[in-house]
Amino acid sequence: MYKTHLFICTNAPDKPGKCGNKNSEALRKELKEVCKNEFGKAVRVNASGCLGYCERGINAVIYPSEKWFFELTDKDGGLLLDAVRKDFESKK
């Protein structure tokens, strides 16, 4: 069972304006590797389909705490990693 699960929208990389067209897959890959090294199997980073807010940049959500992130760029890995750390620590 994962303590923290981060979903990053990678929907529709071939369509302008969609999260997948904003380099969200690179963001997901970066975080997946960092989280794997730092948390092992306690944190999971997944691609998601559309989260419904593509006009607001790359979108992500942490479960089970339901913390949402909007207007992200592929340079916001540090911001999401800090949020994952806080969420993870709150479950210890």
N, C-alpha and C positions, 0 to 999 in steps of 0.2 A: 504494500500500500504506500502510495506516495504521500508525503506530508504537504508538498506544494506542487502544483501543476500549472505551468505557464503555457498559454495558448497564444500564438502569434498568427494573425491572419496573413496567409500567403495566396489568397484567392486571386485568380484571373491575371497572371503575370503578362498576358498578351493584350490586356485592355487598359488604355490610359485611364488614370484616375482611380484605379483599383489598388488595394494594398500590395498585391503581388507585383505590380508594375512599379512600386516604389522601393524596390530592393529589400523587401521584407524577408525573403528567403535567406539572404546573407546575414541579416540580424538574427534569425532563428538559428542558423548553423553556428554562429559565434557563441550565442548564449547556451546552446545545447552542449557544446564542448566545455565551456567554462563551468557550467553547472555540473556536468558529469565529473569533472576533476575535483570540484569543491564539495559536492554533496553525495556523490555516488548515485545510488538508486533511490534516494529519498526525495529527489526533485526530478520532475520530468518536464521537458520542453518539447512542445508539439506544434506542428503547423495546424492551422484551423482553416476551415472554409470561411465564408463571409461572416463577419460579426455584425454587419449592418451599418457601419459608419465609415465607409471608404472615403467619403468626402472630407473626413477629419484626419487624414494621414494614415500611417500604419497604425493598426489597432491591436491591442493585446489585453488579455485578462488573466488574472491569477485565481485559481480555485484551490481550495474551497472558499477562500475569503471573499471572492467576487470583487476584487479590486481591478478596476478598468483603467486603461491607458489609451489616450487618443493623441493625435497629432505627433506621433513618433516619427523619427527618421531612422535610417540604418546606422546612424551614429549614436543612438540612445541606448546602447547595450549596457553602459554603466548605470543608467537610471533604472532600467529593468532589473539588473543584477542586485542593486541595492534593495529594491522592493522585494525580490525573491528572498534575499537574506533576512529581511525583517519578518516576512511571512513565515519563513522556516524557523527562525528563532522564537517566534510567538507560540510555536507548537511543541517546544521542548518541555 
